[in-house]
């Protein structure tokens, strides 16, 4: 049962990852424990958080960020410019001493005194705030992490946020109110001082019906991702509030470019699989209609989504069959297509959560009608699945969740990719050039043009086949006040949250 009317309890659909900004996945406790220099507001614009102000030098090659004075970590250590530089340098280079892709525009970051950060750029980069408000650049105490690297994120999580870590396990995370919190200067949040709640508890309940049962029994105040069949009923239940909006995410099927024997390096095979998948049936059958089909990689809720990419494409199994036949794949005696003695049969690695598991089975069944056999293998999200992707499976079905989708797909689809090549091992020069135009765009018009080119090229050529974007759905008791999720951010802030007596 809920143990205090001043402790918020939330139930989520996955087990929790290590609690530091370099972890395999950024979970909701990270928003309560850590803060960023800037924050993305409901208006999609940057607002100050740890930063007090910033200015761009005339040539666009340098940004100077002024910090709020007197910042400290939960441990009491100073969070000055030097400490933030140390945090950023770790987050930038922590994977095998290779620079993470979203730092590509930055040449150097250094301190100029105790309260000023300087970002020297390789080229003028108008989207620098998207780096500085991202969850993967949340500020942590790097000096403490260096001294206790095996404990940090498990028993220690030293940030500057309104809550500090009490306990962590994959099944449950508990944080308590930090009474010495100096307050964030975020314009769209009312409370500027210490949090109003005494604490927050997040629990992992993997089954959606069990999560809903916990909410209706009063064991939790809030759940994420209820059963899709229950959403209409919950909308009419006077006990609860339902917030739903397009999620900043993309579910996709990726093919390993190196499987030349299966033709995964050929656009015709990629196109045949894409045409053979009935995305509308996936959205209706798995999500209960609470999502949108996607042929491009940017989800419909994002400001750079271009609907032309989706309206120009369709489900066409007849065309898919024609393309397979033209590529030499003929129906075998067992119904599986063959070419030169090779079956069109391959392994597909999948994230093992309730929604992605059901999507994977549905895709398997749809493709089997074309004579394509995929053998599903499931790994737990998130670290186990990502580690398996690093080993180069034949294909995989995954979902990313990112505040700024273009930043995500650069890492997951460009030749540069992550520190290692992208998981599809694919390289398309036209796509890389569009990413370059995006990074160097100076106006919103230029950004939109580059984003459309990316969506078009991915939809037509890349062995990365977007499937759908689900909706973010939160259900919570009406006793909860000030809990306001919004689509520009992955998780809600907790500064204004209170629980009615």
C-alpha positions as CSV (number, residue, x, y, z in Angstrom):
1,X,0.0,0.0,0.0
2,X,1.0,3.6,-0.4
3,X,3.0,4.4,2.8
4,X,2.5,8.2,3.1
5,X,0.2,10.8,1.6
6,X,3.3,12.8,0.9
7,X,5.1,10.1,-1.0
8,X,4.2,9.7,-4.6
9,X,4.2,6.1,-5.9
10,X,4.5,5.4,-9.7
11,X,4.4,2.1,-11.5
12,X,6.3,1.6,-14.8
13,X,6.4,-1.1,-17.4
14,X,10.1,-2.0,-17.2
15,X,12.9,-2.7,-14.7
16,X,15.1,0.2,-13.8
17,X,18.6,0.8,-15.2
18,X,21.6,2.1,-13.4
19,X,20.9,5.7,-12.2
20,X,23.4,7.8,-13.9
21,X,23.3,9.8,-17.1
22,X,25.6,7.3,-18.9
23,X,23.3,4.4,-18.1
24,X,21.7,2.1,-20.6
25,X,18.4,3.9,-20.3
26,X,17.3,7.1,-18.7
27,X,14.5,6.3,-16.2
28,X,12.1,8.7,-14.4
29,X,14.1,8.9,-11.2
30,X,16.9,10.5,-13.2
31,X,14.7,13.6,-13.7
32,X,14.2,13.9,-10.0
33,X,17.9,13.4,-9.1
34,X,19.8,15.1,-11.9
35,X,19.4,18.4,-13.6
36,X,20.6,19.8,-17.0
37,X,22.0,23.2,-17.9
38,X,18.8,24.0,-19.9
39,X,15.4,22.4,-20.1
40,X,13.0,21.9,-23.0
41,X,9.7,23.6,-22.2
42,X,6.2,23.0,-23.4
43,X,6.9,25.6,-26.1
44,X,9.8,23.4,-27.4
45,X,12.2,26.2,-26.5
46,X,15.2,26.2,-24.1
47,X,14.6,27.5,-20.6
48,X,17.3,28.0,-17.8
49,X,17.8,25.2,-15.3
50,X,21.3,25.1,-13.9
51,X,22.2,27.8,-16.3
52,X,21.2,31.4,-15.4
53,X,21.7,32.8,-18.9
54,X,23.7,32.2,-22.1
55,X,24.8,34.1,-25.2
56,X,26.1,33.2,-28.6
57,X,29.1,35.1,-30.0
58,X,28.6,36.9,-33.2
59,X,30.3,34.3,-35.4
60,X,28.3,31.5,-33.9
61,X,31.3,29.4,-33.0
62,X,31.2,30.0,-29.3
63,X,28.4,29.8,-26.6
64,X,29.0,31.2,-23.2
65,X,26.7,29.8,-20.4
66,X,26.5,31.6,-17.1
67,X,25.6,29.3,-14.1
68,X,23.3,30.0,-11.2
69,X,25.6,30.9,-8.3
70,X,26.2,28.6,-5.3
71,X,25.1,25.3,-6.9
72,X,25.9,22.2,-4.9
73,X,25.5,18.5,-5.3
74,X,23.5,16.3,-2.8
75,X,26.8,15.4,-1.2
76,X,27.5,19.0,-0.4
77,X,30.3,19.3,-3.1
78,X,30.4,22.4,-5.2
79,X,28.7,22.2,-8.6
80,X,30.7,24.9,-10.3
81,X,31.9,25.2,-13.9
82,X,34.9,22.9,-13.3
83,X,32.6,20.2,-11.9
84,X,30.2,20.4,-14.9
85,X,33.1,20.3,-17.4
86,X,34.3,17.0,-15.7
87,X,30.7,15.6,-15.9
88,X,30.4,16.5,-19.5
89,X,33.8,15.1,-20.5
90,X,32.9,11.8,-18.9
91,X,29.5,11.6,-20.6
92,X,31.1,12.6,-23.9
93,X,33.9,10.0,-24.0
94,X,32.7,7.2,-21.6
95,X,32.2,4.5,-24.3
96,X,35.6,3.0,-25.2
97,X,37.1,6.5,-25.3
98,X,35.1,7.4,-28.4
99,X,33.1,10.6,-28.7
100,X,29.3,10.1,-28.6
101,X,27.7,11.3,-31.7
102,X,25.6,14.1,-30.2
103,X,28.7,15.9,-29.2
104,X,30.0,16.0,-32.8
105,X,29.4,19.8,-33.3
106,X,31.4,20.6,-30.1
107,X,35.2,21.1,-30.3
108,X,35.8,21.8,-26.7
109,X,34.0,22.8,-23.4
110,X,35.9,24.5,-20.7
111,X,35.4,26.7,-17.6
112,X,36.1,30.5,-17.6
113,X,36.0,31.1,-13.9
114,X,33.7,29.2,-11.4
115,X,30.4,30.3,-12.9
116,X,30.9,30.4,-16.7
117,X,31.1,27.5,-19.2
118,X,32.4,28.0,-22.8
119,X,31.4,25.8,-25.7
120,X,33.7,26.2,-28.7
121,X,32.0,24.7,-31.8
122,X,33.4,23.1,-34.9
123,X,30.7,25.0,-36.8
124,X,27.8,27.3,-35.9
125,X,25.2,24.9,-34.4
126,X,21.8,26.4,-33.7
127,X,20.6,23.2,-32.0
128,X,23.1,23.3,-29.2
129,X,20.3,23.6,-26.6
130,X,19.1,20.1,-27.6
131,X,22.5,18.8,-26.3
132,X,22.4,20.8,-23.1
133,X,18.8,19.9,-22.2
134,X,19.2,16.2,-23.1
135,X,18.9,13.5,-20.4
136,X,22.3,12.1,-21.5
137,X,24.0,15.4,-20.5
138,X,22.4,15.7,-17.0
139,X,25.0,16.9,-14.6
140,X,26.5,14.5,-12.0
141,X,29.4,14.7,-9.6
142,X,32.1,13.1,-11.7
143,X,34.8,13.5,-9.0
144,X,32.7,11.3,-6.7
145,X,31.9,8.8,-9.5
146,X,35.6,8.4,-10.4
147,X,36.3,7.5,-6.8
148,X,33.5,4.9,-6.6
149,X,32.7,3.9,-10.2
150,X,31.1,0.5,-9.2
151,X,28.7,2.1,-6.7
152,X,27.7,5.2,-8.7
153,X,24.2,4.8,-10.0
154,X,23.4,2.0,-7.6
155,X,24.0,3.1,-4.0
156,X,25.3,6.6,-4.9
157,X,23.7,9.1,-7.3
158,X,25.0,12.6,-6.7
159,X,23.1,15.2,-8.6
160,X,21.6,18.6,-8.0
161,X,17.9,17.8,-8.3
162,X,15.1,18.3,-5.8
163,X,15.3,14.6,-4.7
164,X,18.3,12.5,-3.6
165,X,18.7,8.7,-3.9
166,X,17.8,6.5,-0.9
167,X,17.7,3.1,-2.5
168,X,17.9,1.4,-5.9
169,X,17.0,-2.0,-7.3
170,X,15.8,-3.1,-10.7
171,X,12.3,-3.5,-9.2
172,X,12.1,-0.4,-7.0
173,X,13.7,3.0,-6.6
174,X,13.1,5.4,-3.7
175,X,14.2,9.0,-3.4
176,X,13.7,11.6,-0.6
177,X,13.1,15.3,-0.7
178,X,16.4,17.3,-0.5
179,X,15.7,20.0,2.0
180,X,18.8,22.0,1.0
181,X,17.7,22.3,-2.7
182,X,18.3,25.8,-3.9
183,X,15.5,25.8,-6.5
184,X,15.4,25.7,-10.3
185,X,14.7,28.9,-12.3
186,X,12.4,27.2,-14.7
187,X,9.7,29.6,-15.9
188,X,7.0,27.1,-16.5
189,X,7.3,25.6,-13.0
190,X,5.7,27.4,-10.1
191,X,7.7,26.0,-7.1
192,X,11.2,27.4,-7.0
193,X,12.2,25.9,-3.6
194,X,12.5,22.4,-2.2
195,X,10.0,19.8,-3.4
196,X,6.5,19.7,-1.9
197,X,6.6,15.9,-1.7
198,X,8.6,14.0,1.0
199,X,9.6,11.3,-1.4
200,X,8.9,9.4,-4.6
201,X,8.8,5.6,-5.1
202,X,8.9,4.0,-8.5
203,X,8.1,0.3,-8.9
204,X,8.4,-2.0,-11.8
205,X,5.2,-3.9,-12.7
206,X,5.8,-5.5,-16.1
207,X,2.2,-6.6,-16.9
208,X,-0.1,-3.7,-17.9
209,X,-3.2,-5.3,-16.2
210,X,-1.3,-5.7,-12.9
211,X,-0.2,-2.0,-13.1
212,X,-3.8,-1.0,-13.6
213,X,-4.9,-3.2,-10.7
214,X,-2.4,-1.6,-8.5
215,X,-3.8,1.9,-9.4
216,X,-7.4,0.9,-8.9
217,X,-6.6,-0.8,-5.5
218,X,-4.9,2.4,-4.3
219,X,-1.4,0.8,-4.1
220,X,0.1,3.4,-6.5
221,X,-0.9,7.0,-7.5
222,X,0.1,6.8,-11.1
223,X,0.9,4.3,-13.9
224,X,2.5,4.6,-17.3
225,X,1.1,2.6,-20.3
226,X,-2.2,1.1,-19.1
227,X,-3.9,-1.7,-21.1
228,X,-5.1,-0.2,-24.3
229,X,-8.5,-1.8,-24.1
230,X,-9.1,0.0,-20.8
231,X,-8.2,3.6,-21.8
232,X,-11.7,4.6,-22.9
233,X,-13.2,3.4,-19.6
234,X,-10.5,5.1,-17.6
235,X,-11.2,8.4,-19.4
236,X,-14.7,8.2,-18.0
237,X,-13.7,7.2,-14.5
238,X,-14.2,10.1,-12.1
239,X,-11.4,8.8,-9.9
240,X,-8.6,9.2,-12.5
241,X,-7.1,11.6,-14.9
242,X,-5.7,10.3,-18.3
243,X,-3.0,12.2,-20.2
244,X,-2.3,11.0,-23.7
245,X,-0.1,12.5,-26.4
246,X,2.3,11.2,-29.2
247,X,5.5,9.8,-27.7
248,X,8.9,10.9,-28.8
249,X,9.8,7.4,-30.0
250,X,10.0,5.1,-32.9
251,X,9.5,1.3,-33.1
252,X,11.4,-0.2,-36.1
253,X,12.7,-3.3,-37.7
254,X,16.4,-3.2,-38.7
255,X,18.2,-5.5,-41.1
256,X,21.9,-6.3,-40.9
257,X,23.5,-4.7,-44.0
258,X,26.3,-7.4,-43.9
259,X,23.9,-10.2,-44.7
260,X,24.5,-9.9,-48.5
261,X,23.3,-13.5,-48.9
262,X,19.9,-12.4,-47.9
263,X,20.0,-9.2,-49.9
264,X,19.7,-6.9,-46.9
265,X,22.1,-4.5,-48.6
266,X,19.6,-4.1,-51.5
267,X,16.8,-1.5,-51.4
268,X,14.5,-4.0,-53.1
269,X,14.5,-6.4,-50.1
270,X,14.1,-3.7,-47.6
271,X,11.2,-2.3,-49.6
272,X,9.5,-5.7,-49.9
273,X,9.6,-6.2,-46.2
274,X,8.3,-2.7,-45.6
275,X,5.4,-3.1,-48.1
276,X,4.6,-6.5,-46.6
277,X,4.0,-5.1,-43.0
278,X,0.5,-3.9,-42.3
279,X,1.3,-1.1,-39.9
280,X,-2.3,-0.1,-39.4
281,X,-3.0,-3.6,-38.1
282,X,-0.1,-3.3,-35.7
283,X,-1.4,0.0,-34.3
284,X,-5.0,-1.3,-34.1
285,X,-4.2,-4.8,-32.8
286,X,-1.3,-4.2,-30.4
287,X,-1.9,-0.5,-29.4
288,X,-5.7,-0.5,-29.6
289,X,-5.4,2.5,-31.9
290,X,-3.3,4.6,-29.4
291,X,-0.4,5.4,-31.8
292,X,0.4,6.2,-35.4
293,X,1.9,4.3,-38.3
294,X,5.3,5.5,-39.5
295,X,7.3,4.9,-42.7
296,X,9.8,7.6,-41.7
297,X,11.8,7.7,-38.5
298,X,10.5,10.9,-36.9
299,X,7.3,10.3,-34.8
300,X,4.2,12.3,-35.6
301,X,4.3,14.2,-32.4
302,X,7.6,15.9,-33.2
303,X,7.9,19.4,-34.5
304,X,10.0,18.2,-37.5
305,X,7.7,15.4,-38.5
306,X,6.6,15.7,-42.2
307,X,3.3,13.8,-42.9
308,X,4.2,13.5,-46.6
309,X,6.6,10.6,-45.8
310,X,3.7,8.6,-44.4
311,X,0.9,9.6,-46.8
312,X,3.1,8.6,-49.8
313,X,3.6,5.1,-48.6
314,X,1.2,2.1,-48.1
315,X,0.8,-1.6,-47.2
316,X,1.0,-3.5,-50.5
317,X,1.7,-7.3,-50.2
318,X,1.2,-7.8,-53.9
319,X,4.0,-5.3,-54.7
320,X,6.1,-6.9,-52.0
321,X,5.7,-10.3,-53.6
322,X,6.6,-8.9,-57.0
323,X,9.8,-7.4,-55.6
324,X,10.8,-10.7,-53.9
325,X,10.1,-12.7,-57.1
326,X,12.1,-10.2,-59.2
327,X,15.0,-10.6,-56.7
328,X,15.0,-14.3,-57.3
329,X,13.2,-15.4,-54.1
330,X,10.8,-18.2,-55.1
331,X,8.4,-20.1,-52.9
332,X,9.8,-23.3,-51.4
333,X,8.0,-26.6,-50.7
334,X,7.7,-25.6,-47.1
335,X,6.3,-22.1,-47.9
336,X,9.6,-20.3,-47.1
337,X,11.2,-18.5,-50.1
338,X,14.5,-19.8,-51.4
339,X,17.2,-18.5,-53.7
340,X,20.2,-20.5,-54.8
341,X,19.5,-23.1,-52.1
342,X,19.3,-20.4,-49.4
343,X,16.1,-19.9,-47.4
344,X,14.8,-16.4,-46.7
345,X,14.9,-17.2,-43.0
346,X,16.7,-15.2,-40.3
347,X,16.9,-14.4,-36.6
348,X,15.3,-11.3,-35.2
349,X,16.4,-10.0,-31.8
350,X,13.6,-8.3,-29.9
351,X,13.2,-6.3,-26.7
352,X,11.2,-8.4,-24.3
353,X,8.6,-6.1,-23.0
354,X,4.8,-6.5,-23.3
355,X,4.2,-4.2,-26.2
356,X,7.3,-5.0,-28.3
357,X,6.8,-8.7,-27.7
358,X,3.3,-8.5,-29.2
359,X,4.5,-6.3,-32.1
360,X,7.3,-8.8,-32.8
361,X,4.9,-11.7,-33.0
362,X,2.5,-9.7,-35.3
363,X,5.4,-8.8,-37.7
364,X,6.5,-12.4,-37.7
365,X,3.0,-13.6,-38.7
366,X,2.6,-10.9,-41.3
367,X,5.9,-11.6,-43.0
368,X,5.3,-15.4,-43.0
369,X,2.4,-14.7,-45.5
370,X,5.1,-13.5,-47.9
371,X,7.2,-16.6,-47.4
372,X,9.7,-14.9,-45.1
373,X,10.6,-16.7,-41.8
374,X,11.9,-14.7,-38.9
375,X,13.0,-16.6,-35.8
376,X,12.3,-14.4,-32.7
377,X,14.8,-14.2,-29.9
378,X,14.1,-12.0,-26.9
379,X,16.4,-10.1,-24.5
380,X,15.5,-8.0,-21.5
381,X,15.5,-4.3,-22.0
382,X,17.7,-2.4,-21.9
383,X,21.3,-3.3,-21.3
384,X,21.0,-7.0,-22.3
385,X,19.2,-6.1,-25.5
386,X,21.8,-3.4,-26.4
387,X,24.7,-5.7,-25.7
388,X,23.1,-8.3,-28.0
389,X,22.7,-5.7,-30.7
390,X,26.4,-4.9,-30.5
391,X,27.1,-8.5,-31.6
392,X,25.4,-8.0,-35.0
393,X,22.2,-10.1,-35.1
394,X,20.6,-10.7,-38.5
395,X,17.9,-8.3,-37.6
396,X,16.2,-6.7,-34.6
397,X,13.0,-5.0,-33.5
398,X,13.7,-2.1,-31.2
399,X,12.3,1.1,-29.9
400,X,14.1,4.3,-29.0
401,X,12.8,7.1,-26.7
402,X,14.5,10.5,-27.1
403,X,13.5,14.1,-26.4
404,X,14.8,15.1,-29.9
405,X,14.2,12.4,-32.5
406,X,16.6,13.7,-35.0
407,X,19.4,13.5,-32.5
408,X,18.4,9.8,-31.9
409,X,18.3,8.7,-35.5
410,X,21.7,10.3,-36.3
411,X,23.1,7.9,-33.7
412,X,21.1,4.9,-34.9
413,X,21.3,5.3,-38.6
414,X,24.3,7.5,-39.8
415,X,27.6,5.9,-40.9
416,X,29.2,7.7,-38.0
417,X,26.6,6.4,-35.7
418,X,27.5,5.7,-32.1
419,X,31.2,5.1,-31.1
420,X,30.9,1.9,-33.3
421,X,29.0,1.8,-36.6
422,X,25.2,1.8,-36.4
423,X,23.7,-1.5,-35.5
424,X,22.5,-2.1,-39.1
425,X,26.2,-1.7,-40.3
426,X,24.7,0.4,-43.1
427,X,26.2,3.4,-44.9
428,X,24.3,5.8,-47.2
429,X,26.2,8.9,-48.3
430,X,23.0,10.7,-49.2
431,X,21.7,10.2,-45.7
432,X,24.9,11.3,-44.1
433,X,24.9,14.5,-46.2
434,X,21.3,15.3,-45.0
435,X,22.4,14.9,-41.4
436,X,25.3,17.3,-42.1
437,X,22.8,19.9,-43.5
438,X,20.7,19.4,-40.4
439,X,23.6,20.0,-38.0
440,X,24.7,23.2,-39.9
441,X,21.2,24.6,-40.5
442,X,20.9,28.2,-39.4
443,X,17.1,28.7,-39.8
444,X,13.9,26.7,-39.0
445,X,13.3,26.4,-42.7
446,X,16.7,24.8,-43.3
447,X,16.1,22.4,-40.4
448,X,12.7,21.4,-41.8
449,X,14.2,20.8,-45.3
450,X,17.0,18.6,-43.9
451,X,14.6,16.7,-41.6
452,X,12.3,15.9,-44.5
453,X,15.2,14.7,-46.6
454,X,16.2,12.4,-43.7
455,X,12.7,11.0,-43.4
456,X,12.4,10.4,-47.1
457,X,15.8,8.6,-47.5
458,X,15.2,6.4,-44.4
459,X,11.7,5.5,-45.7
460,X,13.1,4.5,-49.1
461,X,16.6,3.2,-48.7
462,X,17.9,2.4,-45.3
463,X,17.7,-1.2,-43.9
464,X,15.9,0.5,-40.9
465,X,12.2,0.0,-41.3
466,X,10.1,2.3,-39.1
467,X,6.8,0.7,-38.0
468,X,4.9,2.9,-35.6
469,X,5.0,5.5,-32.9
470,X,3.0,4.7,-29.7
471,X,1.3,7.3,-27.6
472,X,2.5,8.2,-24.1
473,X,-0.3,7.4,-21.7
474,X,-0.3,8.3,-18.0
475,X,-3.2,7.5,-15.7
476,X,-3.2,8.9,-12.2
477,X,-5.5,9.6,-9.2
478,X,-7.1,13.0,-9.1
479,X,-5.7,13.4,-5.7
480,X,-2.4,14.1,-7.5
481,X,-2.0,17.8,-8.1
482,X,0.7,19.5,-10.2
483,X,1.5,16.3,-12.1
484,X,1.7,17.6,-15.7
485,X,3.4,15.4,-18.3
486,X,3.9,17.1,-21.7
487,X,5.1,15.8,-25.0
488,X,8.3,17.8,-25.4
489,X,9.9,16.0,-22.5
490,X,10.2,12.3,-21.8
491,X,9.1,12.4,-18.2
492,X,7.3,15.0,-16.1
493,X,9.0,17.2,-13.5
494,X,8.1,16.7,-9.8
495,X,8.7,20.2,-8.4
496,X,5.0,21.2,-8.3
497,X,3.5,17.8,-7.4
498,X,1.5,17.4,-4.3
499,X,-1.0,14.8,-3.0
500,X,-4.4,15.9,-1.7
501,X,-5.0,14.8,1.9
